Amino acid sequence: MPEKQYKVRAAHCDHRASEEEIYQILRRTTDPLTRSWEKIEKAKKVVIKFNMMKPHERIIYFHGRRRELVDDAVCRAVLRLLKEHTTAQLIATDTNPYTNGHRMPPGFNYEHHLKEFGVKFVDSCLPPFKEYEVPGGGLMFDRYILSECFDEADAMVSVAKMKNHAFMGITLCTKNLFGLPPMILPEGRTRSYYHHLIRLSYVLPDLGLIIQPCLNIIDALTGQWGREWGGEGRICNALIAGDHPISTDACGIYLMGHDPKSDWPTPPFKRDRNHILLAAQRGFGTVELDEIDFESEVSAPLAEFDSVETDTPQTVSNWRRTTCEQGLIYLESQKDLIDRHRGNFIYMQDGEVVWSGPDPSNLGSRRQLSGEKKDSALWLKLVDPEEREGEQFGVYEECLAEFAA
């Protein structure tokens, strides 16, 4: 039989295992990923994104492991494996949404691991930046401003935690990439710009297409039910690794007890569309398990998982519909809006500009900004006469067509 295009392995690893046992199991789990290691072994520069950013005082532990973040022992095992496979320059990168100015503080919570293994850290919120076009055109935007550290990277590694997510349903290796876009204006975008109803499900595949992680690892020693932050801990006793972010996440979703082919409003996708499915429909990876060379020592479900219901289905439906309506009203009124709000960000609600200014980052939540119209969404947009970012307004048309059907 011909070799399948994607390969994923899942291994049993007791959450109480020693650091050496975790390393040995991760090594055994990743050994079959020959496409991953061939790329890494030829590389001169490898960039790594760990889902580990959090202030020290806000790190939560569950049965001895980081509950919401990649555990220290998994981080060290990944770095040890990389050092054994390559002499390339290793760079870890992330952004920090927790401090004023979004700059990474000295002594951040996993910096000591990076220093021990000789890994350089690059703050993706700080220049130099580069404009990256999405290969073949974006699902949500045609281009994104990201750190220049990706420009000459020969291989990218994504290391994620197994969690549900209140917006995205799940957060694994692809959602982990959301930590890469800079949040400092004017080059970057405020977090709420991409982390936006409708948009985020399409932004995540775009980032995956740009970054193309070749080694994807899910720390499932423990996991988290409900949401990305502040959920409930789960014991999962597993490590998962694959050579493509979408196929790895598809297997991860399956092991969480979810259907990787399901979509809004089917749980856990109660708030927005399944970004893994959207990526696969674009031709980036697959959610069909029979198209993946998938071998697992563990059975689904590893534990009980589901996303929280933050709002009623009817409210979410109203928000999704009105978000799309605002996007299309902007498109129709673009010339007039450019004349009045050129270079500013605007919030639109019910066809009107309810706020305009250079920086929306400190305005508070959209729930508060919506005023009395709680069922009418606010849509945030940079009024750029050139539409340089290349927003795909067809997404909103398709979404409204589904509502009409």
C-alpha positions as CSV (number, residue, x, y, z in Angstrom):
1,M,0.0,0.0,0.0
2,P,1.3,3.5,-0.7
3,E,2.5,5.5,2.2
4,K,-0.1,7.9,3.6
5,Q,0.6,11.6,3.4
6,Y,0.2,12.2,7.2
7,K,1.5,10.3,10.2
8,V,0.4,10.5,13.9
9,R,1.4,8.5,16.9
10,A,-0.3,8.5,20.3
11,A,1.5,6.7,23.3
12,H,0.4,5.9,26.8
13,C,2.4,7.9,29.3
14,D,1.3,7.9,32.9
15,H,0.9,11.5,34.3
16,R,3.0,10.5,37.3
17,A,6.0,9.4,35.1
18,S,9.5,10.7,35.7
19,E,11.1,13.2,33.4
20,E,13.3,10.4,32.0
21,E,10.3,8.2,31.3
22,I,8.5,11.1,29.6
23,Y,11.5,11.7,27.4
24,Q,11.9,8.0,26.5
25,I,8.2,7.7,25.6
26,L,8.2,10.9,23.6
27,R,11.3,9.7,21.7
28,R,9.5,6.4,20.9
29,T,6.4,8.3,19.8
30,T,8.2,10.7,17.5
31,D,10.7,8.2,16.0
32,P,8.3,7.1,13.3
33,L,7.8,10.7,12.1
34,T,10.5,10.4,9.5
35,R,9.3,13.4,7.4
36,S,9.4,15.6,10.5
37,W,13.0,14.6,11.5
38,E,14.3,14.7,7.9
39,K,13.3,18.4,7.7
40,I,14.6,19.2,11.1
41,E,17.9,17.4,10.6
42,K,18.5,19.4,7.4
43,A,17.6,22.7,9.0
44,K,19.8,25.6,9.9
45,K,17.2,27.4,12.0
46,V,14.2,25.8,13.8
47,V,11.5,27.9,15.5
48,I,9.5,26.4,18.4
49,K,6.1,27.6,19.8
50,F,5.3,26.2,23.2
51,N,1.9,26.8,24.8
52,M,3.5,27.9,28.0
53,M,3.1,31.6,28.4
54,K,1.5,32.7,31.7
55,P,2.7,34.8,34.7
56,H,4.3,32.7,37.4
57,E,1.6,33.5,39.9
58,R,-1.1,32.4,37.5
59,I,0.2,28.9,36.7
60,I,-2.2,26.2,37.9
61,Y,-1.2,22.6,38.7
62,F,-3.3,19.5,38.5
63,H,-2.0,16.2,39.9
64,G,1.6,17.6,39.7
65,R,1.4,18.8,36.1
66,R,0.7,22.2,34.6
67,R,-3.0,22.1,34.0
68,E,-3.5,24.7,31.3
69,L,0.0,24.7,29.9
70,V,2.6,22.3,28.4
71,D,4.3,20.8,31.4
72,D,7.9,21.5,32.3
73,A,8.9,17.9,31.8
74,V,7.4,17.7,28.3
75,C,9.1,21.0,27.3
76,R,12.5,19.6,28.4
77,A,11.9,16.3,26.6
78,V,11.1,18.2,23.4
79,L,14.2,20.3,23.7
80,R,16.4,17.3,24.5
81,L,15.0,15.5,21.4
82,L,15.6,18.5,19.1
83,K,19.2,18.9,20.4
84,E,19.9,15.2,19.6
85,H,18.5,15.5,16.1
86,T,19.9,18.7,14.9
87,T,22.8,21.2,15.2
88,A,20.5,24.0,13.9
89,Q,19.9,27.2,15.7
90,L,16.9,26.7,18.0
91,I,14.6,29.7,18.6
92,A,11.5,29.7,20.8
93,T,9.0,32.4,20.3
94,D,5.8,33.7,21.8
95,T,3.8,36.8,22.6
96,N,2.7,38.0,26.0
97,P,-0.9,39.4,26.5
98,Y,-0.5,39.8,30.3
99,T,1.6,42.9,30.7
100,N,1.3,46.6,29.6
101,G,3.1,46.9,26.2
102,H,2.9,43.1,25.8
103,R,6.6,42.7,26.3
104,M,8.0,39.5,27.6
105,P,9.3,40.0,31.2
106,P,12.7,38.8,32.1
107,G,12.6,35.5,33.9
108,F,9.4,34.3,32.3
109,N,8.2,30.9,33.4
110,Y,10.0,28.6,31.0
111,E,13.0,30.8,30.2
112,H,15.3,28.7,32.4
113,H,14.6,25.6,30.3
114,L,15.5,27.4,27.1
115,K,18.7,28.7,28.6
116,E,19.7,25.3,29.8
117,F,19.4,23.9,26.3
118,G,21.0,26.9,24.5
119,V,17.7,28.0,22.9
120,K,17.4,31.6,21.9
121,F,14.1,33.4,22.7
122,V,12.5,35.9,20.3
123,D,9.6,38.1,21.5
124,S,7.1,37.9,18.6
125,C,5.5,41.2,19.7
126,L,8.7,43.1,19.0
127,P,10.3,44.2,15.7
128,P,11.7,43.4,13.3
129,F,8.6,42.3,11.5
130,K,7.8,41.0,8.1
131,E,4.7,40.7,6.0
132,Y,3.9,37.1,5.1
133,E,1.4,36.2,2.4
134,V,-0.7,33.1,2.9
135,P,0.3,30.5,0.3
136,G,-2.5,30.3,-2.3
137,G,-4.4,33.1,-0.7
138,G,-5.9,33.4,2.8
139,L,-9.1,32.0,4.2
140,M,-9.6,35.2,6.2
141,F,-6.8,37.6,5.3
142,D,-4.3,37.3,2.4
143,R,-1.3,38.5,4.5
144,Y,-0.2,38.9,8.1
145,I,2.5,40.8,9.9
146,L,4.6,38.4,12.0
147,S,8.1,38.3,13.6
148,E,11.0,38.2,11.1
149,C,12.2,35.1,13.0
150,F,10.1,32.9,10.7
151,D,11.6,34.4,7.5
152,E,14.6,32.1,7.3
153,A,13.3,29.2,9.5
154,D,13.7,25.8,7.9
155,A,11.4,24.0,10.3
156,M,8.7,24.9,12.8
157,V,7.6,23.0,15.9
158,S,4.3,23.4,17.7
159,V,4.0,22.0,21.2
160,A,0.5,22.3,22.7
161,K,-1.7,21.2,25.6
162,M,-4.8,19.1,25.3
163,K,-7.7,21.5,26.1
164,N,-11.2,22.6,25.2
165,H,-11.7,26.2,24.3
166,A,-14.8,28.4,24.9
167,F,-14.6,30.0,21.4
168,M,-12.9,27.3,19.3
169,G,-14.2,24.2,20.9
170,I,-10.7,22.7,21.1
171,T,-7.2,24.1,21.3
172,L,-4.3,22.0,20.2
173,C,-1.3,22.5,17.8
174,T,-3.1,24.8,15.3
175,K,-4.7,27.0,17.9
176,N,-1.3,27.2,19.6
177,L,-0.1,29.4,16.7
178,F,-2.5,32.2,17.7
179,G,0.2,33.3,20.1
180,L,2.4,34.4,17.2
181,P,0.8,37.6,15.7
182,P,2.2,40.8,17.4
183,M,-0.4,42.7,19.4
184,I,1.4,46.1,19.3
185,L,0.1,48.7,16.9
186,P,0.7,49.9,14.3
187,E,2.3,46.8,12.8
188,G,0.3,44.3,14.8
189,R,-3.3,43.9,15.6
190,T,-5.0,44.0,19.0
191,R,-5.8,40.5,20.3
192,S,-9.6,41.1,19.7
193,Y,-9.0,41.8,16.0
194,Y,-8.2,38.2,15.1
195,H,-9.8,36.6,18.2
196,H,-13.1,37.7,16.7
197,L,-16.4,35.8,16.1
198,I,-16.3,34.3,12.6
199,R,-12.7,35.4,11.9
200,L,-10.7,33.3,14.3
201,S,-11.8,30.0,12.8
202,Y,-10.3,31.1,9.4
203,V,-7.3,33.0,10.8
204,L,-5.9,29.8,12.5
205,P,-5.6,27.8,9.2
206,D,-4.0,30.9,7.6
207,L,-1.3,31.0,10.3
208,G,-0.8,27.2,9.8
209,L,-0.4,27.7,6.1
210,I,2.2,30.4,6.7
211,I,4.1,28.7,9.5
212,Q,3.7,25.0,8.4
213,P,4.8,23.2,11.6
214,C,6.5,19.9,10.6
215,L,6.6,18.5,14.2
216,N,3.5,18.8,16.3
217,I,3.3,17.5,19.9
218,I,0.3,17.4,22.2
219,D,1.0,17.2,26.0
220,A,-1.9,15.0,27.1
221,L,-0.5,13.8,30.4
222,T,-3.3,15.9,31.8
223,G,-5.8,18.0,30.0
224,Q,-8.5,20.6,30.6
225,W,-12.2,20.5,30.2
226,G,-14.4,23.5,29.4
227,R,-12.1,26.3,28.3
228,E,-8.6,27.4,27.6
229,W,-8.2,29.2,31.0
230,G,-10.1,28.4,34.2
231,G,-11.5,25.0,33.2
232,E,-11.4,21.7,34.9
233,G,-8.4,19.3,35.0
234,R,-8.5,15.9,33.4
235,I,-6.1,13.0,33.7
236,C,-5.4,11.7,30.2
237,N,-2.1,9.8,30.5
238,A,-1.0,10.3,26.8
239,L,1.5,12.0,24.5
240,I,0.6,12.6,20.9
241,A,2.9,13.6,18.0
242,G,2.4,14.1,14.2
243,D,4.0,15.5,11.1
244,H,1.2,17.9,10.2
245,P,-0.7,20.2,12.5
246,I,-4.2,19.5,11.1
247,S,-3.8,15.7,11.1
248,T,-2.3,15.8,14.5
249,D,-5.2,17.9,15.8
250,A,-7.7,15.6,14.1
251,C,-6.4,12.6,16.0
252,G,-6.2,14.7,19.2
253,I,-9.8,15.8,18.8
254,Y,-10.8,12.1,18.2
255,L,-8.9,11.1,21.4
256,M,-10.8,13.8,23.3
257,G,-14.0,12.1,22.3
258,H,-15.0,14.6,19.7
259,D,-15.6,14.1,16.0
260,P,-12.9,15.9,14.0
261,K,-15.4,16.4,11.1
262,S,-18.1,18.0,13.3
263,D,-18.9,21.7,13.0
264,W,-20.8,24.6,14.6
265,P,-23.2,24.2,16.4
266,T,-22.4,20.6,17.2
267,P,-20.4,20.3,20.5
268,P,-17.7,21.2,21.3
269,F,-18.1,23.8,18.5
270,K,-20.8,25.7,20.3
271,R,-19.5,29.2,19.5
272,D,-17.7,29.1,16.2
273,R,-16.8,26.9,13.3
274,N,-14.3,24.0,13.5
275,H,-11.0,25.5,12.3
276,I,-9.5,22.1,11.7
277,L,-12.3,21.2,9.3
278,L,-12.0,24.5,7.5
279,A,-8.3,24.0,7.0
280,A,-8.9,20.5,5.6
281,Q,-11.6,21.8,3.3
282,R,-9.0,24.3,2.0
283,G,-6.7,21.4,1.2
284,F,-4.4,21.9,4.2
285,G,-4.2,18.6,6.0
286,T,-7.1,16.2,6.6
287,V,-9.7,15.4,9.2
288,E,-10.4,11.9,7.7
289,L,-8.7,9.5,10.2
290,D,-8.5,6.8,7.5
291,E,-6.3,9.1,5.5
292,I,-3.8,9.4,8.3
293,D,-1.2,6.8,9.3
294,F,-2.5,6.8,12.9
295,E,-1.4,4.3,15.5
296,S,-2.4,4.7,19.1
297,E,-1.7,2.9,22.4
298,V,-4.6,4.7,24.0
299,S,-8.4,4.6,23.3
300,A,-10.9,7.4,22.9
301,P,-12.1,9.2,25.0
302,L,-9.0,9.8,27.1
303,A,-11.3,11.6,29.5
304,E,-14.5,13.6,29.5
305,F,-14.2,16.7,27.4
306,D,-16.5,19.4,26.2
307,S,-16.5,23.2,25.8
308,V,-18.5,25.4,28.2
309,E,-21.7,27.1,26.9
310,T,-20.9,30.8,27.4
311,D,-24.2,31.9,25.9
312,T,-27.5,30.4,24.6
313,P,-27.4,28.9,21.1
314,Q,-29.9,31.6,20.0
315,T,-27.6,34.4,21.2
316,V,-24.6,32.9,19.5
317,S,-26.6,32.5,16.3
318,N,-27.6,36.1,16.4
319,W,-24.1,37.3,17.0
320,R,-22.8,35.2,14.1
321,R,-25.4,36.5,11.7
322,T,-25.0,40.2,12.7
323,T,-21.2,40.0,12.6
324,C,-21.5,38.8,9.0
325,E,-24.0,41.6,8.2
326,Q,-21.7,44.3,9.6
327,G,-18.8,43.0,7.4
328,L,-20.9,43.2,4.3
329,I,-22.3,46.6,5.2
330,Y,-18.7,47.8,5.6
331,L,-17.9,46.4,2.1
332,E,-20.9,48.2,0.6
333,S,-20.1,51.5,2.4
334,Q,-16.3,51.3,2.2
335,K,-15.8,54.5,0.2
336,D,-17.8,56.6,2.6
337,L,-16.2,55.0,5.7
338,I,-12.7,55.6,4.3
339,D,-13.5,59.2,3.8
340,R,-14.6,59.5,7.5
341,H,-12.4,57.1,9.3
342,R,-9.3,56.6,7.2
343,G,-6.5,54.9,9.1
344,N,-8.6,54.3,12.3
345,F,-10.2,51.2,13.7
346,I,-14.0,51.2,13.9
347,Y,-16.6,49.2,15.7
348,M,-19.8,48.7,13.6
349,Q,-23.1,47.6,15.1
350,D,-26.5,47.6,13.3
351,G,-24.9,49.4,10.3
352,E,-23.5,52.3,12.3
353,V,-20.0,53.2,13.4
354,V,-20.3,53.2,17.2
355,W,-16.6,53.8,17.9
356,S,-13.7,55.1,15.9
357,G,-10.1,55.6,17.0
358,P,-6.4,54.6,16.6
359,D,-6.3,51.9,19.3
360,P,-9.2,49.6,20.4
361,S,-7.1,47.6,22.8
362,N,-8.3,49.2,26.0
363,L,-12.0,49.5,25.3
364,G,-13.1,46.5,27.3
365,S,-15.2,43.6,26.2
366,R,-17.6,43.7,23.3
367,R,-20.3,42.6,25.8
368,Q,-20.0,45.9,27.6
369,L,-19.5,47.9,24.4
370,S,-22.7,46.5,22.8
371,G,-24.8,48.5,25.3
372,E,-28.5,47.6,25.2
373,K,-28.3,45.7,22.0
374,K,-27.0,42.5,23.6
375,D,-28.0,40.3,20.6
376,S,-26.4,42.6,18.0
377,A,-22.7,41.9,17.4
378,L,-19.9,44.5,17.2
379,W,-17.5,44.1,14.3
380,L,-14.0,45.5,14.5
381,K,-12.2,46.7,11.3
382,L,-9.1,48.7,10.4
383,V,-10.2,51.3,7.8
384,D,-7.4,50.9,5.3
385,P,-8.0,52.6,1.9
386,E,-5.7,50.0,0.3
387,E,-7.2,47.0,2.2
388,R,-3.7,45.8,2.5
389,E,-4.5,42.9,4.8
390,G,-6.8,41.5,2.1
391,E,-9.9,40.5,4.2
392,Q,-12.0,37.8,2.5
393,F,-15.5,39.2,2.7
394,G,-16.8,36.2,0.9
395,V,-16.6,34.4,4.3
396,Y,-19.4,36.6,5.6
397,E,-21.5,36.0,2.4
398,E,-21.1,32.2,2.8
399,C,-22.0,32.4,6.4
400,L,-25.2,34.4,5.7
401,A,-26.1,32.0,2.9
402,E,-26.0,29.2,5.4
403,F,-28.3,31.1,7.7
404,A,-30.7,31.7,4.8
405,A,-30.7,28.0,3.9
